Amino acid sequence: MKAKILKNEHYILVDLSGHINYESLDELKQICHTNFKGQRLVFNLEKLKFVGSSGITDFVGLLKSVGSDKLHICSAQAEFYKVFESQQLQASSYHNNSLEAHNHIESMRHIHGQLNIPADFVNGPVDKKETT
């Protein structure tokens, strides 16, 4: 399994490809737990191959450790969704592709007021008077 990690200011995209194996999964777990704890993660599974139950439980464990409110999954094959359901994996959202996930995260930021909007824009211009 290979992981390509792209980071922007609002989330981290983990683009996975190949077959799940223990060695690369352990390395990915370490990276996620050390560097991305508490951050919003989008796992793109478009190029990840489902090869049976070997390693899938550990993979689902990694996804669960992210936290359902920070986890977004996109482009998963039907077999993955069956496993996610049986393992009771909860994610903030599921999407058909990474662009959909990106647009969802950005729209949620707008809805929940998580934008850095200058105070002048929200409250109107501040009248600065000198006091003596």
PyMOL commands that set and color helices and strands:
alter all, ss='L'
color gray80, all
select helices_A, chain A and resi 22-35+56-66+78-86+98-111+119-123
alter helices_A, ss='H'
color red, helices_A
select strands_A, chain A and resi 2-7+12-19+41-49+71-74+93-95
alter strands_A, ss='S'
color yellow, strands_A
deselect
rebuild
show_as cartoon
